[in-house]
Amino acid sequence: MWDGLKIGQLFCELTTGYIIGYFDQAMNPRQFSSEALANKAQLTVLKNRRRGELGQDEARELFTEAEELRESPSVDHLHGVRIELMTNLFGNEWWHLTNDTTEPNPDYAYLERIIHAVQQALRKERQYIAV
C-alpha cells in the first residue's frame, strides 16, 4: 500500500471517505432525518387519501400523528414508540423505506473539510520543496 510513499504523500492519495472510515467506521456521510421522515409519512397519507384508501377522519388522524415523527431521534426509536403508525403507513417492513429519509451529516462534512485542508497544505508543501 505504501509503495515507497511518505506519510504525507499517502495521506494526499487517500480519499476522504477512506480516511474517515479508518478512524470511525460507523460515521456515514448521511444521517437519519426526522423532518424527511415526517414529510414522507404525510405525503403517503395524502396519496392514500386521494386513492380512496383512507377516509377523511382516518387521514386527518394519521396526518397529525405523522407530524409527531419530527421529534424522533432515530429509526431505532421508531421501533419502540411509533411502530404501529409506521406499519400502518409503510407496511410490515417499513424500516427499509426509511433509507431515503436522510440528510447530510454535518460531522462528516466537517471532517471532510479538515481532510481537504490538510491535503491541500501537504500538496503545497510538496510543491514548495520540489522548487
Residue pairs with C-beta under 8 A, 6 or more apart in sequence:
1 10
2 10
5 13
8 122
8 125
8 126
9 122
9 126
11 19
11 118
11 119
11 122
12 119
12 122
12 123
12 126
16 111
16 112
16 115
16 116
17 29
19 115
20 27
20 108
20 111
20 112
20 115
21 27
27 105
27 107
27 108
27 111
28 105
28 108
29 104
29 105
29 108
29 109
30 102
30 103
30 104
30 105
30 108
31 102
31 103
31 104
31 105
32 74
32 75
32 98
32 101
32 102
33 101
33 102
33 103
34 69
34 70
34 71
34 72
34 73
35 70
35 103
36 100
36 101
36 102
36 103
37 69
37 70
37 72
37 98
37 101
38 66
38 67
38 68
38 69
38 70
40 97
40 100
40 101
41 62
41 66
41 69
41 85
41 86
41 89
41 90
42 63
42 66
42 67
44 66
44 89
44 90
45 54
45 59
45 62
45 63
45 66
45 89
46 59
46 63
48 54
48 59
49 56
49 59
54 62
62 85
62 88
62 89
65 82
65 85
66 85
66 89
68 82
69 78
69 82
69 85
72 78
72 81
72 82
75 95
75 98
78 86
78 95
78 98
79 95
86 94
86 95
87 94
90 97
91 97
